[in-house]
């Protein structure tokens, strides 16, 4: 498929500081286009074919608008979508402005029943390499939320000293602070926090470097269809 050659050339460019964030966003978007063309699947959601990809969905009302991926089973029996915000660098802290913007957008979409279906759709921040604290803290508490049955169980696990860690508790507090800001300075309940975290994902892509693992996998996938 010679049509893929321009994509291969573009996605191989190294990350640069001048406009690097724009390049990273374009590379991530291209990676999902490759998955669609190759009948692949997206992270976070059940294995269903990609039917459509929408870029810059603000015009359609999405706040998490860099990438919206629509999936659907071939018989039409099940549909879902992934809302993605692409940021090359972010710190999952109570003071980080980028994290604040991402959570604010995600919270608006999460509560928009016209655009988002709970227990079915997912929201993700797609970013570059994570710090050790974010890997051990932010990413893990999201996985814990998805493995727990109730908000009470989840909060207890995070707050239990020997079961959890200070890093995890700090990251949970960062989510609380940012969600309160997004919720018009009104504190969210434990149940609201729990449900939001169950739908929120962190995806780390190393598409900012030419020698990245994700890039190698994409090239391998394209090679099967070239």
C-alpha positions as CSV (number, residue, x, y, z in Angstrom):
1,X,0.0,0.0,0.0
2,X,2.1,2.8,-1.3
3,X,-0.3,5.4,0.1
4,X,1.1,4.7,3.6
5,X,4.7,5.8,2.6
6,X,4.0,9.5,3.4
7,X,2.7,8.5,6.8
8,X,5.8,6.4,7.4
9,X,8.0,9.3,6.4
10,X,6.2,11.9,8.5
11,X,5.9,9.7,11.7
12,X,9.6,9.0,11.6
13,X,10.6,12.6,12.1
14,X,12.5,13.2,15.4
15,X,10.9,15.4,18.1
16,X,12.1,18.9,18.1
17,X,11.6,21.7,20.7
18,X,10.3,24.2,18.2
19,X,6.8,22.9,17.4
20,X,7.6,19.5,19.0
21,X,4.2,19.4,20.7
22,X,2.4,19.8,17.4
23,X,4.6,17.1,15.9
24,X,3.8,14.8,18.8
25,X,0.1,15.3,18.5
26,X,0.2,14.7,14.7
27,X,2.2,11.5,15.3
28,X,-0.2,10.2,17.8
29,X,-3.2,10.9,15.6
30,X,-1.4,9.2,12.7
31,X,-0.8,6.1,14.9
32,X,-4.5,5.7,15.4
33,X,-5.2,6.2,11.7
34,X,-2.7,3.3,11.1
35,X,-4.6,1.1,13.5
36,X,-7.8,1.8,11.7
37,X,-6.3,1.1,8.3
38,X,-4.8,-2.2,9.6
39,X,-8.0,-3.3,11.3
40,X,-6.3,-2.9,14.7
41,X,-7.7,-2.0,18.1
42,X,-7.3,0.9,20.5
43,X,-6.2,0.8,24.2
44,X,-8.6,1.1,27.1
45,X,-11.7,-0.4,25.4
46,X,-13.0,-3.8,24.2
47,X,-11.5,-5.2,21.0
48,X,-13.7,-3.8,18.3
49,X,-13.0,-2.4,14.8
50,X,-12.4,1.3,14.5
51,X,-15.1,2.8,12.3
52,X,-14.2,6.5,12.4
53,X,-11.7,8.9,13.8
54,X,-12.5,12.6,14.4
55,X,-9.7,15.1,15.0
56,X,-10.3,18.4,16.7
57,X,-13.8,17.6,17.9
58,X,-14.5,21.0,19.5
59,X,-16.9,21.9,16.8
60,X,-19.1,19.0,17.7
61,X,-19.1,19.9,21.4
62,X,-16.2,17.7,22.7
63,X,-14.0,19.4,25.3
64,X,-11.5,16.5,25.1
65,X,-11.1,17.2,21.5
66,X,-7.7,16.2,20.0
67,X,-8.8,12.7,19.1
68,X,-12.1,10.9,19.2
69,X,-12.0,7.3,18.1
70,X,-15.3,5.5,17.4
71,X,-15.5,1.7,17.6
72,X,-18.3,-0.6,16.6
73,X,-18.8,-4.4,16.3
74,X,-19.4,-5.6,12.7
75,X,-23.0,-6.6,13.5
76,X,-23.7,-3.2,15.2
77,X,-24.5,-4.8,18.5
78,X,-22.0,-2.7,20.5
79,X,-20.5,0.8,20.1
80,X,-18.0,2.8,22.2
81,X,-15.6,5.6,21.8
82,X,-12.3,6.9,23.2
83,X,-11.9,10.6,23.8
84,X,-8.2,11.6,23.8
85,X,-6.4,14.7,24.8
86,X,-2.8,14.8,23.5
87,X,-0.1,16.5,25.6
88,X,3.6,15.8,25.2
89,X,4.4,16.6,28.8
90,X,2.2,16.7,31.9
91,X,2.7,16.4,35.6
92,X,-0.1,14.8,37.6
93,X,0.0,17.3,40.5
94,X,-2.4,19.7,42.1
95,X,-0.6,22.7,40.7
96,X,0.1,21.7,37.1
97,X,-1.8,23.9,34.6
98,X,-1.8,21.3,31.8
99,X,-3.2,18.6,34.1
100,X,-5.8,21.1,35.2
101,X,-6.9,21.8,31.7
102,X,-7.1,18.1,30.8
103,X,-9.2,17.2,33.9
104,X,-11.5,20.2,33.3
105,X,-12.2,19.1,29.7
106,X,-12.6,15.5,30.8
107,X,-15.0,16.3,33.6
108,X,-17.2,18.3,31.2
109,X,-17.3,15.5,28.7
110,X,-17.8,12.8,31.4
111,X,-21.0,14.6,32.5
112,X,-22.3,15.3,29.0
113,X,-24.8,12.4,28.4
114,X,-25.2,13.5,24.8
115,X,-21.5,12.8,23.9
116,X,-20.3,10.4,26.6
117,X,-21.9,7.1,27.8
118,X,-20.6,5.9,31.2
119,X,-19.7,2.3,31.6
120,X,-19.1,2.2,27.8
121,X,-16.8,5.1,26.7
122,X,-13.4,6.1,28.0
123,X,-11.3,9.3,28.3
124,X,-7.5,9.3,28.0
125,X,-4.7,11.7,28.2
126,X,-2.1,10.6,25.7
127,X,1.3,11.8,26.7
128,X,5.0,11.2,26.4
129,X,7.3,9.4,28.9
130,X,6.0,9.6,32.5
131,X,8.0,10.4,35.6
132,X,8.6,7.6,38.1
133,X,6.1,9.2,40.5
134,X,3.4,9.3,37.9
135,X,4.0,5.7,36.9
136,X,4.0,4.5,40.5
137,X,1.2,6.9,41.6
138,X,-1.2,8.3,39.0
139,X,-1.3,5.3,36.7
140,X,-1.6,2.8,39.5
141,X,-4.5,4.5,41.3
142,X,-6.5,4.5,38.0
143,X,-5.9,0.8,37.7
144,X,-6.9,0.3,41.3
145,X,-10.1,2.2,40.7
146,X,-11.0,-0.1,37.8
147,X,-10.2,-3.2,39.9
148,X,-12.4,-2.2,42.9
149,X,-16.1,-2.7,43.2
150,X,-17.0,0.4,45.3
151,X,-15.6,3.8,46.1
152,X,-15.3,2.8,49.7
153,X,-13.0,-0.1,48.9
154,X,-10.9,2.1,46.5
155,X,-10.4,4.9,49.1
156,X,-9.6,2.4,51.8
157,X,-6.9,0.7,49.6
158,X,-5.3,4.0,48.8
159,X,-5.3,5.3,52.3
160,X,-4.0,2.1,54.0
161,X,-0.4,2.8,54.9
162,X,1.2,-0.5,54.3
163,X,-1.0,-1.4,51.3
164,X,-0.5,1.9,49.4
165,X,2.2,4.7,49.5
166,X,2.5,8.4,50.0
167,X,3.0,8.9,46.3
168,X,-0.3,7.3,45.5
169,X,-2.1,9.3,48.2
170,X,-0.6,12.5,46.8
171,X,-1.7,11.7,43.2
172,X,-5.3,10.9,44.4
173,X,-5.3,14.2,46.2
174,X,-4.2,15.9,43.0
175,X,-7.1,14.4,41.2
176,X,-9.4,15.6,44.0
177,X,-8.1,19.2,43.7
178,X,-8.3,19.3,40.0
179,X,-11.8,17.9,39.9
180,X,-13.0,20.4,42.4
181,X,-11.7,23.2,40.2
182,X,-13.4,21.6,37.2
183,X,-16.6,21.3,39.2
184,X,-17.0,25.0,39.8
185,X,-15.0,24.9,43.0
186,X,-17.5,22.4,44.5
187,X,-15.9,19.3,46.1
188,X,-16.8,16.0,44.3
189,X,-18.0,13.1,46.4
190,X,-16.0,9.9,46.8
191,X,-18.5,8.1,44.5
192,X,-18.0,10.8,41.8
193,X,-14.3,10.7,42.1
194,X,-14.3,6.9,41.9
195,X,-16.5,6.8,38.8
196,X,-14.5,9.4,37.0
197,X,-11.2,7.6,37.7
198,X,-12.6,4.4,36.4
199,X,-13.2,6.0,33.0
200,X,-9.9,8.0,32.9
201,X,-6.7,6.5,31.4
202,X,-3.1,7.6,31.0
203,X,-1.5,6.4,27.7
204,X,2.3,7.0,27.4
205,X,3.6,7.1,23.8
206,X,7.4,7.4,23.0
207,X,6.7,8.9,19.6
208,X,8.9,11.9,20.4
209,X,12.0,9.9,19.6
210,X,13.0,8.2,16.4
211,X,14.2,5.1,18.3
212,X,10.9,4.7,20.2
213,X,9.3,1.3,20.7
214,X,5.8,2.5,19.6
215,X,7.3,3.7,16.3
216,X,9.0,0.4,15.7
217,X,5.7,-1.4,16.3
218,X,3.8,0.9,13.9
219,X,6.4,0.4,11.2
220,X,6.1,-3.4,11.7
221,X,2.3,-3.2,11.4
222,X,2.5,-1.0,8.3
223,X,5.0,-3.5,6.8
224,X,2.4,-6.2,6.9
225,X,0.2,-4.1,4.6
226,X,2.8,-2.5,2.4
